[in-house]
Amino acid sequence: MTSKKTILKSIIKPGGIASGYSFRGKINGSPKGNLRVVQLKDMENEYTSIGNECTFIDAAEIKKKYYLEKGDILFISKGANNFATVFELEDALPSVASSVFYVIKVDALKAEPNFVAWYINKSKVQQYFQEYAVGTYSLSINKEVVENIPLQLPSLEIQIKIAKVAKLAQKEQYIYKSLKEKRNQLLEAQLLKSIN
């Protein structure tokens, strides 16, 4: 299997790295909201998937150029958890990412977004972020650092296979963790019941 070394900016669409939408102040949800806002608080499974409890706002407030598209990579640029996930929510509701994320649009003819997100989350790239993060108390990764993320790309066919296996492994870990938590809750309930 041959692979090539490259950097992120060589596999993205023109203008393919942009900050998420910058809200002025707190994001206040609306019961009649029709636009999903993906925030850091919505990330699950060690920051590699989007949960179901996103805030909704009125879509009229946000220009459509900020709307996420299926396959966009959301990269957490602020804080110590600089992980990536692919936006793949199946419903038809429009969504935007908050400014804590960079939205990365990969050229699907050059790379598989799920592979790229998986690779960004691996230790080699995470060490790269530690080396180039800026800030004393609140770390952040700037756009230039993101553009120059080092990548090792196998063929597109292999990328797709790796991404599928990685996604299945992630689901397996989530199920295992959930089962372990349920087992511990059941055991604790039984132990407490035995002393009452």
C-alpha positions as CSV (number, residue, x, y, z in Angstrom):
1,M,0.0,0.0,0.0
2,T,1.5,3.3,-1.1
3,S,0.6,6.6,0.5
4,K,1.6,10.1,0.0
5,K,2.6,12.8,2.4
6,T,0.7,16.1,2.0
7,I,-0.9,18.9,4.0
8,L,-4.6,19.7,4.5
9,K,-4.7,22.7,2.3
10,S,-3.8,20.6,-0.8
11,I,-7.0,18.5,-0.4
12,I,-9.6,21.1,0.3
13,K,-12.0,23.0,-1.9
14,P,-11.2,26.7,-2.7
15,G,-12.0,28.7,0.4
16,G,-12.4,25.3,2.2
17,I,-11.4,26.4,5.7
18,A,-13.6,28.9,7.5
19,S,-14.4,29.7,11.1
20,G,-17.9,28.8,12.2
21,Y,-20.5,31.5,12.7
22,S,-19.6,34.1,15.4
23,F,-22.6,34.8,17.5
24,R,-22.8,38.0,19.5
25,G,-23.3,36.9,23.0
26,K,-25.1,33.9,24.3
27,I,-27.0,31.6,21.9
28,N,-30.6,31.7,22.9
29,G,-32.7,28.9,21.6
30,S,-36.1,29.4,20.1
31,P,-39.0,26.9,20.5
32,K,-39.9,27.6,16.9
33,G,-36.3,27.6,15.8
34,N,-35.6,26.0,12.4
35,L,-31.8,26.2,12.3
36,R,-29.5,23.9,14.4
37,V,-26.5,25.4,16.0
38,V,-23.6,22.9,16.7
39,Q,-21.7,24.0,19.7
40,L,-18.8,22.5,21.7
41,K,-21.4,21.3,24.4
42,D,-23.0,19.2,21.7
43,M,-20.0,17.0,21.0
44,E,-20.1,13.4,22.3
45,N,-17.9,10.3,22.2
46,E,-14.7,12.1,23.1
47,Y,-15.5,15.0,20.7
48,T,-15.9,12.8,17.7
49,S,-19.7,13.0,17.1
50,I,-22.6,15.4,17.4
51,G,-25.3,14.8,20.0
52,N,-29.0,15.2,19.6
53,E,-29.5,18.1,22.0
54,C,-28.4,21.0,19.8
55,T,-29.9,24.5,20.2
56,F,-32.3,25.7,17.5
57,I,-32.6,29.4,16.5
58,D,-34.5,31.3,13.8
59,A,-32.9,30.7,10.4
60,A,-33.6,34.2,9.3
61,E,-30.7,35.4,11.5
62,I,-28.0,33.6,9.6
63,K,-26.8,33.8,6.0
64,K,-27.0,30.5,4.1
65,K,-23.2,30.7,3.3
66,Y,-22.7,29.6,6.9
67,Y,-24.9,26.5,6.5
68,L,-23.2,23.2,6.9
69,E,-23.1,20.6,4.2
70,K,-23.0,16.8,4.6
71,G,-19.3,15.9,4.6
72,D,-18.0,19.1,6.2
73,I,-15.4,18.5,8.8
74,L,-15.9,20.3,12.1
75,F,-12.6,20.9,13.8
76,I,-12.4,22.2,17.4
77,S,-10.0,25.1,17.2
78,K,-10.2,26.4,20.8
79,G,-9.3,24.7,24.0
80,A,-7.3,21.5,24.7
81,N,-9.5,19.1,22.8
82,N,-8.6,19.7,19.1
83,F,-10.6,16.9,17.5
84,A,-12.5,16.6,14.3
85,T,-15.8,15.1,13.3
86,V,-17.7,14.9,10.0
87,F,-21.1,16.6,9.8
88,E,-23.4,13.8,8.7
89,L,-26.8,14.4,10.4
90,E,-29.4,12.7,8.3
91,D,-32.3,15.1,8.8
92,A,-33.0,17.9,6.4
93,L,-32.7,20.6,9.0
94,P,-30.2,23.4,8.1
95,S,-27.3,23.7,10.6
96,V,-24.4,26.0,11.4
97,A,-21.3,25.5,13.5
98,S,-20.4,28.0,16.2
99,S,-17.1,29.9,16.0
100,V,-15.3,27.3,18.3
101,F,-15.0,25.2,15.1
102,Y,-13.3,25.6,11.8
103,V,-15.4,24.2,9.0
104,I,-13.3,22.2,6.6
105,K,-14.6,21.3,3.1
106,V,-12.5,18.5,1.7
107,D,-12.5,17.9,-2.1
108,A,-14.1,14.4,-2.2
109,L,-12.1,13.6,-5.4
110,K,-8.9,14.0,-3.4
111,A,-9.7,12.6,0.0
112,E,-12.5,11.0,2.1
113,P,-13.7,13.4,4.8
114,N,-14.2,10.6,7.3
115,F,-10.7,9.4,6.8
116,V,-9.3,13.0,7.2
117,A,-11.2,13.5,10.4
118,W,-10.0,10.2,11.8
119,Y,-6.4,11.0,10.9
120,I,-6.6,14.4,12.5
121,N,-7.7,12.7,15.7
122,K,-4.7,10.4,15.8
123,S,-1.7,11.1,18.1
124,K,0.7,12.2,15.4
125,V,-1.5,15.2,14.4
126,Q,-2.5,15.8,18.0
127,Q,1.2,16.2,18.9
128,Y,1.4,18.7,16.0
129,F,-1.4,20.8,17.6
130,Q,0.4,20.8,20.9
131,E,3.5,22.1,19.3
132,Y,1.7,24.9,17.4
133,A,-1.1,25.9,19.8
134,V,-1.1,29.5,20.9
135,G,-2.3,31.1,24.1
136,T,-1.4,30.7,27.8
137,Y,-4.7,29.9,29.5
138,S,-7.0,29.3,26.6
139,L,-5.3,27.5,23.8
140,S,-6.3,27.9,20.2
141,I,-5.2,26.6,16.8
142,N,-4.9,29.3,14.1
143,K,-6.0,28.8,10.5
144,E,-2.4,28.6,9.2
145,V,-1.7,25.7,11.5
146,V,-4.9,23.9,10.3
147,E,-4.1,24.5,6.7
148,N,-0.7,22.8,7.2
149,I,-1.9,19.8,9.1
150,P,0.4,17.0,8.0
151,L,-1.4,14.1,6.3
152,Q,-0.5,10.6,5.1
153,L,-3.0,9.7,2.4
154,P,-3.3,6.2,1.0
155,S,-5.5,5.7,-2.1
156,L,-9.1,7.0,-2.0
157,E,-10.3,3.3,-1.9
158,I,-8.1,2.6,1.1
159,Q,-9.2,5.8,2.8
160,I,-12.9,4.8,2.5
161,K,-12.2,1.3,4.0
162,I,-10.2,2.7,6.9
163,A,-12.9,5.3,7.6
164,K,-15.6,2.5,7.6
165,V,-13.6,0.3,10.0
166,A,-12.8,3.3,12.3
167,K,-16.5,4.3,12.4
168,L,-17.5,0.7,13.4
169,A,-14.8,0.6,16.0
170,Q,-16.0,3.9,17.4
171,K,-19.6,2.6,17.6
172,E,-18.3,-0.5,19.3
173,Q,-16.5,1.6,21.9
174,Y,-19.6,3.7,22.5
175,I,-21.8,0.6,23.0
176,Y,-19.2,-1.0,25.3
177,K,-19.0,2.2,27.4
178,S,-22.8,2.4,27.6
179,L,-23.1,-1.2,28.6
180,K,-20.5,-0.8,31.3
181,E,-22.3,2.3,32.7
182,K,-25.6,0.4,32.8
183,R,-24.0,-2.6,34.5
184,N,-22.4,-0.3,37.1
185,Q,-25.8,1.4,37.7
186,L,-27.6,-2.0,38.1
187,L,-24.9,-3.3,40.5
188,E,-25.1,-0.1,42.6
189,A,-28.9,-0.3,42.7
190,Q,-28.7,-4.0,43.8
191,L,-26.1,-3.2,46.5
192,L,-28.2,-0.3,47.8
193,K,-31.3,-2.4,47.8
194,S,-29.5,-5.1,49.9
195,I,-28.9,-2.6,52.8
196,N,-32.5,-1.1,52.8
